[in-house]
Amino acid sequence: MSIILILIFCDIDCLLTPQNLPPDCPKEWWELYFVWATIWAIGGSLYQDQMIDYRIEFSKWFVHEFKTIKFPPHGTIFDYSIEPQSKKFELWSKLVDDVSFDPDLPVQVISILFYLLYSIKHFLVAININQ
């Protein structure tokens, strides 16, 4: 997973598309996408051990140090995506479809996409589209 996150930053142009950033957009939109890619490239591979959740610690530090980007007050910086229309942070969980599955299927063939997997899928699709 960590190599994917590094690729996001190195291949940041996968986020800097005309759909996300039209030619006449404000510079704040560029900064927003750059900061978001930086967050995931640096902090996305952090983990939780028995004592410390390093993602939470990184999130607290990042929000405290980089005050030009206004993050939502709840959760961590990893809980949010950029909503393409409003250019505001939106919870990843709002982007995930409601779970519905056939109760007759065996449990081992059921896959449920939760917000962390959705965030990784989002970046993989963005990178793949631009290649």
Phi, psi and omega per residue, in radians:
M1 nan -0.659 -3.051
S2 -1.115 -0.590 3.130
I3 -1.164 -0.599 3.090
I4 -1.075 -0.746 -3.094
L5 -1.201 -0.628 3.068
I6 -1.167 -0.689 3.092
L7 -1.083 -0.592 3.113
I8 -1.015 -0.791 -3.117
F9 -1.235 -0.771 -3.133
C10 -1.147 -0.562 -3.134
D11 -1.917 0.818 -3.047
I12 -1.061 -0.352 3.133
D13 -1.120 -0.229 3.055
C14 -1.175 -0.370 3.075
L15 -1.689 -0.415 -3.064
L16 -1.595 1.094 -3.106
T17 -1.706 2.798 3.080
P18 -1.044 -0.475 3.094
Q19 -1.198 -0.697 3.126
N20 -1.400 -0.682 -3.037
L21 -2.336 1.485 3.108
P22 -1.114 2.802 -3.060
P23 -0.983 -0.524 -3.083
D24 -1.738 0.305 -3.084
C25 -1.313 2.738 3.106
P26 -1.211 2.696 -3.114
K27 -1.125 -0.409 3.121
E28 -1.093 -0.549 3.103
W29 -1.156 -0.700 3.096
W30 -1.071 -0.789 3.136
E31 -1.089 -0.713 3.137
L32 -1.028 -0.848 -3.140
Y33 -1.195 -0.648 3.107
F34 -1.114 -0.804 3.128
V35 -1.099 -0.728 -3.133
W36 -1.094 -0.752 3.090
A37 -1.132 -0.675 3.117
T38 -1.102 -0.774 3.126
I39 -0.976 -0.863 -3.082
W40 -1.264 -0.612 -3.139
A41 -1.194 -0.687 -3.094
I42 -1.554 -0.815 -3.011
G43 -1.716 -0.198 -3.057
G44 -1.115 -0.462 -3.112
S45 -1.640 0.039 3.100
L46 -1.181 2.774 -3.018
Y47 -2.389 3.116 3.075
Q48 -1.989 2.199 3.027
D49 -1.768 -2.869 -3.069
Q50 -1.151 -0.474 -3.058
M51 -1.905 -0.659 -2.964
I52 -2.258 2.375 2.969
D53 -1.688 1.810 -3.040
Y54 -1.184 -0.458 3.066
R55 -1.139 -0.739 3.117
I56 -1.121 -0.751 3.129
E57 -1.104 -0.762 3.099
F58 -1.096 -0.733 3.135
S59 -1.050 -0.820 3.116
K60 -1.049 -0.810 -3.125
W61 -1.092 -0.803 -3.068
F62 -1.099 -0.818 -3.132
V63 -1.095 -0.653 -3.141
H64 -1.222 -0.685 -3.071
E65 -1.425 -0.601 -3.035
F66 -1.970 1.451 -3.021
K67 -1.479 -0.128 -3.108
T68 -1.250 -0.464 3.079
I69 -1.697 2.193 -3.115
K70 -1.583 1.892 3.113
F71 -1.578 2.631 3.059
P72 -1.049 2.634 -3.036
P73 -1.312 -0.274 -3.065
H74 -1.878 2.588 3.108
G75 1.329 -2.862 3.124
T76 -1.928 2.982 3.121
I77 -1.149 -0.314 -3.139
F78 -1.448 -0.171 -3.127
D79 -1.450 -0.070 -2.979
Y80 -2.154 2.570 3.016
S81 -2.037 2.953 3.050
I82 -1.632 2.105 3.105
E83 -1.281 2.120 -2.971
P84 -1.062 -0.571 -3.084
Q85 -1.397 -0.835 -3.045
S86 -1.566 -0.275 -3.056
K87 1.019 0.638 3.072
K88 -2.049 2.756 3.104
F89 -1.268 2.357 -3.134
E90 -2.263 2.452 3.114
L91 -1.074 2.365 3.060
W92 -0.985 -0.662 -3.068
S93 -1.056 -0.426 3.091
K94 -1.314 -0.316 -3.131
L95 -1.544 -0.259 -3.107
V96 -1.489 2.322 3.133
D97 -1.172 2.722 3.048
D98 -1.097 2.550 -3.110
V99 -1.436 2.219 3.002
S100 -2.511 2.382 -3.128
F101 -2.621 2.846 -3.140
D102 -1.369 2.064 -3.106
P103 -1.156 -0.232 3.124
D104 -1.463 -0.196 3.137
L105 -1.320 2.544 3.037
P106 -1.165 2.577 -3.073
V107 -1.015 -0.648 -3.062
Q108 -1.188 -0.205 3.107
V109 -1.813 0.029 -3.135
I110 -1.619 2.267 3.103
S111 -2.111 2.231 3.132
I112 -2.000 2.159 -3.124
L113 -1.520 2.006 3.077
F114 -1.831 3.025 -2.901
Y115 -1.055 -0.600 -3.131
L116 -1.185 -0.745 3.074
L117 -1.144 -0.631 3.116
Y118 -1.101 -0.676 3.128
S119 -1.128 -0.713 3.110
I120 -1.154 -0.751 3.104
K121 -1.036 -0.728 3.135
H122 -0.990 -0.824 -3.119
F123 -1.217 -0.684 3.120
L124 -1.096 -0.745 3.111
V125 -1.121 -0.742 -3.133
A126 -1.089 -0.743 3.133
I127 -1.159 -0.764 -3.098
N128 -1.127 -0.690 -3.138
I129 -1.096 -0.625 -3.074
N130 -1.553 0.104 -3.138
Q131 -1.733 nan nan
